[in-house]
Every structure is written in C-alpha cells, then in structure tokens.
Amino acid sequence: MMQDTYGIFTTDGEIVAGYLNDEYAVSLAEMLDESTASLYLSTRNGTLLMGTAVNVQKKGRRPDTVIYLEKSVYDSYLSRIDLSYVQDFYARVRRTLEQNDYEVRNLASDDHFFDERNMQLTSKMSGMDTADYAVGRLLLGKDVLAVSDNLSKSVDFAVLVAGKLKTYMAAGFTIVVAKRTFRDADLMIVDKVSGGYQINLATETVTPGFVSDAYRHVGVFAQKPDVMQSFSGREPLNRISERLVNDFERTQNISPMGRRQFAEFLNTERIRESYSAPQRSFSPESYSESSRRQDVKFDQAGYNSKWAVNEYDREKDYEERMERKHKGRMKTLIVVAVLLVLCAAIIGFVLLNHGPVAPVVQNEPENNPIIPPPDETRVDTDNYRIIVSGVSVNTSNVPAGYTPFGSQYDIYLRNEGEPQSINLTLSTNTGALGSQVGTLTLMRLEGADTETDKWSVFAPADKIEPYEVWVTVPYSGTYRLFYKKAAEPSPQSPPVPAGNNA
C-alpha cells in the first residue's frame, strides 16, 4: 500500500503542504488535533486514511504541532495492516515532514515515541483474548473503548486488532489511539476516561462475565479461515453481523444451556438491532484530485457525544420490558385460576359419582439435597434477573470434595461490575446438610457448557437461612451452590493378636 496523496495541516486547519486538501480532510485534521491523536486508521469506502499529530519546529520559529494525513487505496485481500506497515507509516511521516523543512520532535501525545518505536516489529501484547474480544464486539456492530497509559502498547493493540479483522476491514472501520476520545471511532484507545470502558490494556483484561465471553467466542469464530473465506470482502457491517450470528448458532456445538445464554446475550446487547443500522461512510467524491478546500466551518455539535453516553444506560427499555412481563404474569395467573376451578369441579364430580379414590402409597424419597426441581423459573428485580433451572452437574468438572446443592442459577446483571446482593431461593431446607451447612459455597461456571466447562470456587455464602441463601455477585454468569462433603474416617487396621508376630 502506497499513499496516493498526503496533507499537512496546522492546528487551525490551515493547509501547509500536500494535495489532500478537501473539506473532509480539513475537518478530520481539526478533530485529530483536538483529540491529540497518535494514530488514526480508517478503511471506509475502499480508502485507507491514516493520520497523526506531530510536534515539529521550523528553523528560527517556536515549536508547533501539525497534523499529517495520507490516503491510499485499500484492498482487503492485497493490503495488510501489521506492525511493519505502521512502522513504515511513521517513517513516511518523519521523512515527508523533513522534506517540508520541519524538524520532527515527536508525536504530540508522547515525547519519546519515535525513539521507542525505532525498528520495533515485536508487539508488546502478551495475549490474544482482549483482541479476540474486541474483534467480536466490532463485528457485531459495537464500539470498543480501551484504556492504556502506554502509547507503544496502545499502537500495538490497534494494529493487532486490525490484523485480526483482515478482510472484514473492508466493511469500514475506524481505529484511533489518542489522549482524548474521538467521535466516530469504532475502536478507541485513550490514556484515561472518566466513564466506563471495556478493556484495560495495562492488565490486558476485559470486564468478566458471560457477555464478554460471548463476544470473545464470536471473535475467535470469525477468524476461522473457512468462515473468513466465506465473506467476499465487500459486505457491509450489518450483513457481516447477521451472517456471523446465524453461522455461529448453526455450526457451533453448543449445549442447550449455552444456546439459552447466547440468546439472552443477543437480546441483552441488542445485537439484532444493528442489522438494520445505517452504515457510516464519507463521500468518495471528496477525494478526487481536483477537489479543493472550501471555507466551510466544521460543525462541532455533538463532538465526543458518542462516548458521553453509557451504552448500558437502558432504563426506558428496561421499564417497558418489566411492564410487559407484569402483564404477562397477570394473564398467566388468570389462566391458572380458571384451570384450578375446572380441576376442582372435575374432582368434585368424580367424588360424587365414584367415592373417594384410595391414595397411591409411594416410598418416601431419600433426603437428597442434590436433586434440583425439574422446572425452570425466573426471578426479575430492578438490578438483576435469575433463571433457575434443574440442570444436572457433571461431577468430573467440580473441585474435589464438593457436591452440588439445589438448582443452577443463570444470573444476568443490568450493571456489569457492580456487586449485587442476591437472594437465592431454595427448594430444599439447608438444614438437611447438618454440620456441613457452613461449607455452602457459590461457584461459577467457566464457560457455557455444563458438560465440559469447569466450575470454580467464587465466594462463600453471605447468609444462610433454611430455604434461602444470600450471595454477592459482581458479574453475570452461571452459578451454583456446592457444599463440602464431610471427611470419611479412615478405616483402622484390626489389632494383631499377641504371639502371631513372625
């Protein structure tokens, strides 16, 4: 990929060199200056736009900041965005500025970046999970906000995600590394942010929970060669999202519990709403060689507003869902009441005509606290939802010495990361555990498949009542109570009779 044209701009939007001088480029340069961008990368409309803010100084003048932009044709199959290409980009920035009589001091966001990046082709990222998670979010139409105080690592992460997206990049993604947030960025990596974010690059972690796991699984699935090759490289993002979800559900070997969780994930994250979302783009005509800058004032209305809104702020929609659920419950209660009246009438008729029916005597069931109720119930509150189900446990996936107690709980928090005190209602008296009741422990399923995924100790119960247990849960996921078996006494060897020693 070679740049077709470039532009050098002052912080006031004045063009000082190059031919990339249309209205869009000027507005973009102003935005890059305001966010103090270290790396801007966009692939919309088959065009690769790259940019950065650089500290420079001309001989005899005071130090200043300029914005460098360059444009090149982007082909999803022939183009490859990796560390080598980005390294070449920064080399072109330095070379082009020096050819225009600028002494390059460093990036506007970092005083030592060029020295640190000199010939660095090894990523500082130690793992792939955060990048896979970001790929999943981006391909399902969600923005990603990451925080990092290490500029070199931020650039490495941006390049790693772009490299994993590969042919999907042709759908048009914008990746920005900057000091402050940037409007219209799909992947935004900043020094710090006042609100919430999804990724912490210092620890290379994402907010744990089944939602993050689902995004990561989709990201890994999308990178499979056969899946990637099934896309032409020309599909819009909403079409990619729809196909990925359908193919994931169709081809992946997911347990019934996993499918239920994935369906809940699609609903909670409003994934299918993105299928009909309008696609963002810029006009390719603005990049004709004959176009020139016009005196049009850049409208800053709504600048940075994209990141000012917390995407989990869904109060209105949640209240509407709760109202619908309430109406549904009322209808169910009415139907149940009618059925009870009918049953009572039938029983009365039988008794009047045939006399009382002798009860069938059955053996009393064993007092086994492990067996959960076979049905599934839901509990909804303002802060969380619980789906209670009687799924059996594969004991080979449970830590040694523990036995499951009661039902399985799929817990969905409205605000991930905010610990919630949750009341788990039991169908069995905890007194059945005897002296082992104090060992009741909450465990979390590390995945979505109860047959293959492991259970790990999460936290002891906060409070235990005969038919209720209180626990504190900060993240959504699949949980279950376990108790520790009492240690069985070791068998003692019988005494050896005197006189029988050999």
C-alpha positions in Angstrom: 0.0 0.0 0.0 1.5 3.3 -1.1 0.0 6.6 -0.2 -1.8 8.3 -3.2 -1.6 11.7 -1.6 -1.0 13.4 1.7 -1.7 16.6 3.6 0.0 18.6 6.3 -2.2 20.9 8.4 -1.7 23.3 11.2 -3.8 23.0 14.4 -6.0 25.8 13.0 -6.9 23.7 9.9 -4.6 25.6 7.5 -3.1 23.5 4.7 0.7 23.9 4.6 1.7 21.1 2.2 0.2 18.3 0.1 -2.8 17.7 -2.1 -5.2 16.2 0.4 -6.9 19.5 1.0 -10.7 19.0 0.7 -13.3 19.9 3.3 -13.4 16.4 4.9 -9.6 16.3 5.3 -9.6 19.7 7.0 -12.4 18.7 9.4 -10.6 15.4 10.1 -7.3 17.2 10.8 -9.0 19.5 13.3 -10.6 16.5 15.1 -7.2 14.8 15.3 -5.7 17.9 16.8 -8.4 18.2 19.4 -8.1 14.6 20.5 -4.2 14.7 20.2 -4.3 11.5 18.1 -1.2 9.3 17.9 -2.7 7.0 15.2 -5.8 7.4 13.1 -6.7 4.5 10.8 -9.9 4.3 8.7 -10.9 1.9 5.9 -14.3 3.3 4.8 -15.3 3.3 1.1 -12.3 1.3 0.0 -9.9 4.0 1.1 -7.3 3.8 3.8 -6.8 7.0 5.7 -4.1 7.3 8.2 -3.1 10.3 10.3 -1.2 11.5 13.4 -0.5 14.7 15.3 3.3 15.5 15.4 5.3 18.0 17.4 7.6 19.9 15.0 9.7 23.0 14.7 10.9 25.1 11.8 14.3 26.8 12.0 14.0 30.2 13.7 10.4 29.5 14.8 8.8 28.3 18.0 7.8 24.6 18.4 4.4 23.8 17.0 2.1 20.9 16.2 1.0 19.8 12.7 -1.4 17.1 11.6 -0.3 14.6 9.0 -2.8 12.8 6.8 -2.3 10.4 4.0 -4.7 8.5 1.7 -4.2 5.2 -0.2 -6.4 2.7 -2.0 -7.4 -0.2 0.3 -7.8 -3.7 -0.9 -8.9 -6.2 1.8 -7.1 -9.1 0.1 -3.9 -7.4 -1.0 -3.5 -4.9 1.8 -2.0 -6.0 5.1 -2.0 -3.8 8.2 0.6 -5.0 10.6 3.4 -3.6 12.7 5.7 -3.4 9.7 3.3 -1.3 7.8 2.6 1.0 10.7 6.3 1.4 11.3 6.7 2.4 7.6 3.8 4.9 8.1 5.6 6.7 10.9 8.9 6.6 8.8 7.0 8.3 6.0 5.6 10.9 8.4 9.1 11.8 9.6 10.5 11.8 6.0 7.7 13.9 4.5 7.8 16.5 7.3 11.6 16.8 7.0 11.2 17.3 3.2 8.9 20.2 4.0 11.6 21.8 6.3 10.2 20.6 9.6 12.3 19.2 12.4 10.4 16.4 13.8 10.5 16.4 17.6 8.0 13.6 18.4 4.3 12.7 18.4 2.1 15.3 20.1 1.0 12.7 22.6 4.4 11.3 23.6 7.8 12.8 23.9 9.7 9.6 23.4 7.5 7.6 20.9 9.7 7.8 17.8 12.8 6.7 19.8 10.9 3.8 21.4 9.3 2.6 18.1 12.5 2.8 16.1 12.6 -0.5 14.1 10.3 -2.2 16.7 8.4 -5.0 15.0 7.6 -7.1 18.1 4.3 -6.5 19.8 4.1 -5.7 23.5 0.8 -7.6 23.8 1.3 -10.8 25.7 -2.0 -12.4 24.9 -4.8 -12.6 22.3 -8.0 -12.7 24.5 -8.5 -8.9 24.6 -8.0 -8.6 20.8 -10.4 -11.5 20.1 -13.0 -9.8 22.4 -12.5 -6.5 20.5 -12.9 -8.3 17.1 -16.2 -9.9 18.3 -17.6 -6.6 19.5 -16.6 -4.7 16.4 -18.0 -7.3 14.0 -21.3 -7.4 16.0 -21.7 -3.6 15.5 -20.5 -2.5 18.9 -17.8 0.2 19.7 -14.8 -0.7 21.8 -13.2 1.7 24.3 -9.9 0.7 25.8 -7.6 2.4 28.3 -3.8 2.4 28.3 -1.1 4.7 29.7 1.5 3.1 27.4 1.3 4.6 23.9 3.5 2.0 22.3 1.3 -0.8 23.7 -1.8 1.1 22.5 -0.5 1.2 19.0 0.4 -2.5 19.1 -3.1 -3.3 20.2 -4.7 -1.2 17.5 -2.5 -2.9 14.9 -3.2 -6.4 16.4 -7.0 -5.9 16.1 -6.7 -4.5 12.6 -4.6 -7.5 11.6 -7.2 -9.9 13.1 -10.1 -8.2 11.3 -8.2 -8.8 7.9 -10.8 -8.9 5.1 -13.5 -7.6 7.4 -11.7 -4.2 7.5 -13.2 -3.5 4.1 -16.6 -3.1 5.8 -15.2 0.3 7.0 -13.7 0.5 10.5 -12.1 3.5 12.2 -9.4 2.8 14.8 -7.9 5.7 16.9 -5.2 5.9 19.5 -5.4 9.3 21.2 -5.2 11.2 24.5 -8.9 12.1 24.4 -11.9 10.4 22.8 -12.6 10.8 19.2 -16.1 11.0 17.5 -16.9 8.1 15.1 -14.2 5.8 16.3 -15.1 2.1 16.3 -12.1 1.1 18.4 -10.9 4.0 20.7 -7.8 3.7 22.8 -7.2 6.5 25.2 -4.9 7.4 28.2 -7.8 7.6 30.6 -11.5 8.2 30.6 -14.0 9.4 33.2 -16.7 6.9 32.3 -16.8 3.2 31.7 -14.6 1.2 29.3 -14.4 -2.4 28.1 -10.7 -3.1 28.0 -7.8 -2.3 30.4 -4.6 -2.8 28.4 -2.4 -2.4 31.4 -3.6 -5.7 32.7 -4.9 -6.9 29.2 -8.3 -7.7 30.7 -11.9 -7.2 29.9 -14.9 -7.0 32.2 -15.5 -10.6 33.1 -18.9 -12.3 32.6 -20.9 -14.3 30.0 -21.4 -11.2 27.8 -17.6 -10.7 27.4 -17.2 -14.5 26.8 -19.8 -14.4 24.1 -18.1 -11.5 22.3 -14.7 -13.3 22.5 -16.2 -16.6 21.2 -17.7 -14.8 18.2 -14.4 -13.0 17.6 -12.5 -16.3 17.6 -15.1 -17.9 15.4 -15.0 -15.0 12.8 -11.2 -15.6 12.4 -11.5 -19.2 11.3 -10.2 -19.5 7.8 -13.3 -21.2 6.4 -15.5 -18.5 8.0 -13.4 -15.6 6.8 -13.2 -17.0 3.3 -17.0 -17.2 3.1 -17.1 -13.4 3.0 -16.3 -11.6 -0.2 -14.7 -8.6 1.5 -17.5 -6.3 0.2 -20.3 -6.9 2.7 -21.5 -4.0 4.8 -21.0 -4.4 8.6 -24.7 -5.1 9.3 -24.7 -8.0 6.9 -21.5 -9.4 8.4 -23.0 -9.2 11.9 -26.2 -11.1 10.8 -24.3 -13.8 9.0 -21.8 -14.3 11.8 -24.6 -14.8 14.3 -26.5 -17.2 12.1 -23.4 -19.2 11.2 -22.2 -19.3 14.8 -25.6 -20.7 16.0 -25.8 -23.1 13.1 -22.3 -24.6 13.2 -21.1 -24.5 16.8 -21.7 -27.4 19.1 -23.4 -25.5 21.9 -25.3 -27.1 24.8 -28.9 -26.2 25.4 -27.8 -24.0 28.3 -25.2 -22.4 26.1 -27.8 -21.6 23.5 -30.1 -20.1 26.1 -27.2 -17.9 27.3 -26.3 -16.9 23.8 -29.9 -16.0 23.0 -30.0 -13.9 26.2 -26.7 -12.2 25.1 -28.2 -11.3 21.7 -31.3 -9.8 23.4 -29.4 -8.0 26.2 -26.8 -6.5 23.9 -29.4 -5.7 21.2 -27.3 -7.3 18.6 -30.0 -7.9 16.0 -30.9 -4.2 16.1 -27.6 -3.5 14.4 -28.7 -5.5 11.3 -30.8 -2.6 10.2 -28.5 0.2 11.4 -27.4 2.7 8.7 -23.8 2.4 7.5 -21.5 5.3 8.1 -19.3 6.5 5.3 -17.8 9.5 3.7 -18.2 10.7 0.2 -15.6 9.3 -2.2 -16.1 12.3 -4.5 -14.4 14.4 -1.8 -11.2 12.6 -2.6 -10.9 13.5 -6.3 -7.6 15.2 -7.2 -9.5 18.2 -8.5 -11.3 18.9 -5.2 -10.0 21.8 -3.1 -10.7 23.2 0.3 -13.8 25.3 0.8 -14.4 27.8 3.5 -16.8 25.7 5.5 -16.9 25.9 9.2 -16.6 22.5 10.9 -19.7 21.7 13.0 -18.6 20.5 16.4 -22.1 19.9 17.6 -22.1 16.5 19.3 -18.4 16.2 19.3 -17.4 13.4 21.7 -21.0 12.8 22.4 -20.7 9.3 21.2 -18.6 8.4 24.3 -20.5 10.5 26.7 -23.4 8.1 26.7 -23.1 4.9 28.6 -24.2 2.1 26.3 -25.7 0.2 29.3 -28.0 3.1 30.1 -31.3 1.5 29.0 -33.7 2.5 31.7 -36.6 3.2 29.5 -36.3 0.0 27.6 -35.9 -2.0 30.8 -39.0 -0.4 32.3 -41.0 -1.3 29.2 -39.9 -4.9 29.4 -40.8 -5.1 33.1 -44.2 -3.8 32.3 -44.7 -6.4 29.6 -43.6 -9.1 32.0 -46.0 -7.9 34.6 -48.9 -8.0 32.2 -47.8 -11.5 31.1 -47.8 -12.7 34.7 -51.3 -11.4 35.3 -52.6 -13.3 32.2 -50.8 -16.4 33.4 -52.4 -16.1 36.9 -55.8 -15.7 35.4 -55.4 -18.8 33.3 -54.1 -20.8 36.3 -57.1 -19.7 38.4 -59.5 -20.8 35.7 -57.7 -24.2 35.4 -57.9 -24.7 39.2 -61.6 -24.0 39.2 -62.1 -26.6 36.4 -59.9 -29.1 38.2 -61.9 -28.7 41.4 -65.2 -29.2 39.5 -63.9 -32.4 37.9 -62.6 -33.8 41.2 -66.0 -33.0 42.9 -67.8 -34.8 40.1 -65.6 -37.9 40.5 -66.1 -38.0 44.2 -69.8 -37.7 44.0 -70.1 -40.5 41.4 -67.3 -42.9 42.4 -66.5 -42.2 46.0 -63.1 -41.2 47.3 -60.1 -42.5 45.5 -57.6 -44.5 47.5 -54.2 -42.8 47.6 -51.3 -44.5 46.0 -48.7 -45.2 48.5 -45.1 -44.4 47.4 -41.8 -44.9 49.1 -40.6 -41.8 50.7 -37.8 -40.2 48.6 -34.4 -40.1 50.2 -33.4 -36.8 51.8 -31.1 -35.9 49.0 -30.4 -32.1 48.8 -28.6 -32.5 45.5 -31.7 -33.1 43.3 -32.9 -29.8 41.9 -36.5 -29.1 40.8 -37.1 -30.1 37.2 -38.8 -27.0 36.0 -37.4 -23.6 35.2 -38.4 -20.3 36.9 -37.4 -16.7 36.5 -36.9 -14.0 39.1 -36.7 -10.4 38.0 -35.7 -7.4 40.0 -34.6 -3.8 39.2 -30.9 -4.9 39.3 -30.8 -8.4 38.0 -32.6 -11.4 36.5 -32.2 -15.0 37.7 -33.2 -18.1 35.6 -33.4 -21.1 37.9 -33.2 -24.5 36.3 -32.7 -28.1 37.3 -29.7 -28.9 35.1 -27.6 -31.9 36.3 -23.9 -31.4 37.1 -21.0 -33.3 35.6 -19.2 -34.1 38.8 -15.9 -34.5 37.0 -15.9 -30.8 36.4 -16.4 -29.9 40.1 -13.5 -29.2 42.5 -12.6 -32.2 44.6 -14.6 -32.7 47.8 -17.6 -30.6 46.7 -21.2 -31.7 46.0 -23.8 -29.6 44.2 -26.7 -28.4 46.2 -30.1 -27.2 44.8 -30.6 -25.6 41.4 -28.5 -23.9 38.8 -28.8 -20.1 38.6 -28.1 -18.1 35.4 -27.7 -14.6 36.7 -27.8 -11.5 34.4 -26.8 -8.2 36.0 -28.0 -4.9 34.5 -24.8 -3.2 35.5 -21.8 -5.4 35.0 -19.0 -5.0 37.6 -21.3 -3.6 40.3 -21.6 -6.2 43.1 -25.2 -7.1 43.8 -26.5 -8.9 46.9 -28.7 -11.7 45.5 -31.2 -13.8 47.3 -31.2 -17.4 46.1 -34.5 -19.3 47.0 -34.0 -23.0 47.6 -36.5 -25.9 47.3 -34.6 -27.9 50.0 -34.0 -27.0 53.6 -30.4 -26.2 54.2 -30.8 -27.9 57.5 -30.5 -31.2 55.5 -26.8 -30.5 55.3 -26.3 -30.8 59.0 -22.9 -29.7 60.2 -21.8 -29.1 56.6 -24.2 -26.2 56.1 -21.4 -23.8 56.9 -19.4 -25.0 53.9 -22.0 -23.8 51.3 -20.0 -22.1 48.6 -21.0 -20.3 45.4 -19.2 -21.5 42.3 -19.2 -20.0 38.8 -19.2 -22.0 35.5 -16.1 -21.0 33.5 -17.9 -21.0 30.1 -21.4 -22.0 28.9 -21.3 -25.8 28.6 -22.2 -27.6 31.8 -20.9 -30.9 30.4 -17.4 -29.8 29.6 -16.6 -26.5 31.3 -15.2 -26.4 34.8 -16.8 -25.0 38.0 -14.6 -22.8 40.0 -15.0 -21.5 43.6 -16.3 -18.0 43.6 -17.2 -16.9 47.1 -18.7 -18.3 50.3 -22.4 -17.6 51.1 -23.0 -14.3 52.9 -26.1 -15.5 54.8 -27.8 -18.9 55.1 -31.4 -19.5 56.1 -33.5 -22.7 55.9 -34.8 -22.1 52.4 -32.7 -19.0 51.3 -29.1 -18.1 50.7 -27.7 -14.7 50.1 -24.6 -14.2 47.9 -22.7 -11.3 46.4 -22.3 -11.4 42.6 -20.4 -8.7 40.6 -20.7 -10.3 37.2 -23.3 -12.1 35.1 -22.8 -15.8 34.6 -23.9 -19.3 35.5 -23.7 -20.1 39.2 -24.5 -22.9 41.6 -24.2 -23.7 45.3 -21.9 -26.5 46.5 -21.2 -27.9 49.9 -18.1 -29.7 51.1 -18.5 -33.4 51.9 -17.7 -34.5 55.4 -14.4 -36.3 55.6 -14.9 -40.0 56.0 -13.0 -41.6 58.8 -10.0 -43.6 57.7 -10.5 -47.4 58.2 -8.4 -48.7 61.1 -6.4 -51.9 60.8 -7.6 -54.6 63.2 -5.2 -55.3 66.1 -2.7 -58.0 65.6 -3.2 -60.8 68.2 -0.2 -61.3 70.5 2.1 -64.1 69.7 1.3 -64.1 66.0 4.4 -62.0 65.1 6.5 -63.8 62.5 
